[in-house]
Amino acid sequence: MVVCLWSLAVFLASVFAGLISGVTLTPKYKPVILALWWILVGIVGYALAYLSYSVNLYNDLVGILGLTVVLCASILFAYRGTTAEKLFVGLMSALIANVATFMFCGTTDTFVGARLGLFASGTPYNVPNILLFIGIKLVVYAIVFALYVKLLRNRVREMLVMAGDGIKTYLVVPAVSVVGFYVINLITNKTGIVPMNTWFLPLYLTICVIFVVEYLQIFNSVRLTAEKMQSEKEKERIGAELNVATQIQADMLPRIFPAFPDRKEFDIYATMTPAKEVGGDFYDFFLIDENHLGLVMADVSGKGVPAALFMVIAKTLIKNRAQMGGGPAEVLQYVNEQLCEGNDAELFVTVWFAILDLSTGKGLAANAGHEHPTIRRAGGDYELVLYRHSPAVATMEGMRFREHEFELRPGDSLFVYTDGVAEATNAHNELFGSERMLRALNENPDADPQTLLQTVRRHIDAFVGGAPQFDDITMLGLLYKGSEEKSNG
């Protein structure tokens, strides 16, 4: 009878471990089939324990290693998930069951039952004592199960999800825990360290604390690894989205050169290099009609995605309004009113906008807080054109903008840019500045616009060296050749 009851304890441990696994993993089968399956597993555990304890009541091979093998095999069959996930849960639940078994067997009698006079006198391993021990175990199992469901189940599930395929790297600890628990228990039996020894309970408590610490380390390691992986995935996702945004922004700017191969009156080239994946600078050029060319160079305050979104809106408004007619000041006044409306981010944009009459070379320009343009007269050098600016667009409603006339003759060139050119900074915190920019422009003043911009960029790169780029660098060059009629005239 003692062997039967002792083996029944293994049956209860099997069912308890099955419940732990069942609320952690996703079952493959219906509850009825699972219930029958775990009853079968319990019977197998009971039979193995009965055979083992019939030979030696103190033989824990089935109680720990045998039960562990049966539980893991059962979980592999009955639940969904990767093999590593199911093995981890199986080893964990088997260890919980075994710890509960050994902490409430003879130890219960010695440190609790005997001192409180609950157990019958004599050996702990008699029928009344074992029955009481089983009753206590059922209560403990119920409490542990309830606490697990309440406090740990979701955390274990999250850990398995976070660990993913990496859970296989954590199988060593639960496997070593089960084997170690068996070896320690075997040593205590062989050396005569039994529950009646006063240091038996402290020994087992210490072992259990070590196991708990191991599992806490696993959970913490998985959490940190998962957070790192999640962070890397998030960076990859953001990077991919920013790459798309970069491409979209680049596609919005004219990039095909020569831009107007059938127009002989001018040659134009422009570039924009954002400091981040996306930028706030933009340039534009477009034919308003057969004889008028619109030129835009602009810089949105701020950096990154907000500035890029503001840039898209500003660029679209300027072009659409310009093609409806009107001078640069009128266009910027309209754009200003549109951008001020609902501008909660309080962004603004500096704009140089000009309309050039291709047949005469005469133009009108409005400068809303932007950099001074440079002009080179045929045969001369590039020089800054200094005049008083209007405030930036979107700084205040009701703004009116100044515009001024200019004229290009055949052979004259125009160079406009954003502050990222003059304010390019080297490792010594020195600015590239307007003087260096002019020297770069005048290194080969007769160069076509594309070569001119490449020369300026080469000078900027040489000056900056390995220092990071803090601002968008945008440039536009235009060589006015004049109309055939004007050239012949």
Phi, psi and omega in degrees: 000321179299316180297319180298314181292321178296321177292329178297329177298322177294322177300314179296322178296322178296314180296318180299313179297323177297320178295318178301313180294320185295328179270357180258316183260165178270122183289151176274333190239173180290157183304322182297316180295320179296318180299314178298321180297315182287332172296318177297317178299317178298320179296318177298315178298320179297315182296315179297318179295320181298316179296319182291313182289338176294330179277317183206115184296339182260011181276114184259012182301312179290321183301329182246292184291315180298314179297322179297315180298316180297316182295314181297318178297320180294318180293320177302325181280320195265347187232162179269165180120175178287160179301319181297318178299314183291323177293321179298311180295320180298314179294320180296312181292324177296320179295319178299315181297318182291321177298315179298322180298310186282332179283347181229045173246250179295330179299319179301317181296315186290312189264344181239297187298311183296319183288332179265359180070030181275325186268155174293154181290165179098202182298146177293336186266058172242168188302310181301318182294317181294323177298316178295320178299318179295320178298316178298319180298318179300318178296316180297316178302317181297317180294313180298317180297315180297318179294321179297313180298320184285318192252327192245334188305309182295326178293320178295317177301313179299321180297317180296319179294315181295320182291322180059225179294341181289352181297334181298334179286347181258005181288340183298317185297308179296326178294314178295325179298314181295312180296318180297321178298319179296313182298316180296317179294322178295319179296318180296323178292318183291327183268003177080015176277100185246171183304338181286343178288141186291339181257013177293309182296314177302323179298310182292323177298319178298317179299315181296321178298319178300316179297318179298316179298320179301314182291325175297321178295321177299310182300317181293319179297316178297317181299313181295318179297316181295318179297321178295315179297318179296320178296319179293319178296320179295320178296319179296319180296313179297319178299318179296318179294321179292326176297319177296317179298320178299316180294319179298315180297318179297323180292338179284339181265143178299123184231355181267121181231142000294139187289322181229077187298338181271356179259123184263354185287339185204163173231134186222147177207145181210154177218154174218121178242106183288149177287327175248191181300323176231154185229179181253350177286152168202154174233164176199152171210139185199151177277121177282320170208193185297333186248354186237130181248126175269134181235129182229134169224124189215159182215113178278140176295147179088178183224171172076204188298313180303316180294322180295319178296317178297322179298317180300315181295313182298314181299316181296317180297316182298311183295313182298318182289323180296323182285351175274351180105163181109161181277172180304318181297318180295318179297312182293328177297317178296314181298321180301314181296321181292319182285330179290334182288118179070026181274067183294331180285350179056040174277158174216171183219129172275137187222133164249118183230127182227151174238119185252128174278110186290336182281332184245341184081000179275145182215164173238138181224146173234132182243108181260081175071017185264175179295154177290135177286167174238143179231140174241123174279148183310127180082356182251202180247162175288137178222148176288141175256107187261133176199172184281133181272160164269163176297162180294155179287140177081014176274332182198140178290155178076015183288142172245146188241141177281151171223152182224157181270152171210168181216135175249134176257159179308129182096348177283153180231152180233137177228120177236158193198172173255173185292349177296339178285301183292332184260013172301132191241137178266185184294341179266012179064029177264144180271146177299313171078164182290326182295314178296323179299315180295322178296322178294318179296322185269005174297320177216074188295338181276000184294153174292164185304320181295312178297322180300312181293323178295323178295314179298317181294323178297319178294320179297313181298319179295323181288315184289322182068229182270004180294146181291152178275120184264343185220155176295144179242113184229134183219150175218131178237141180224129173252121180266121181262341180086157177285160181299321181296318183289322181294319180291327180290000000 
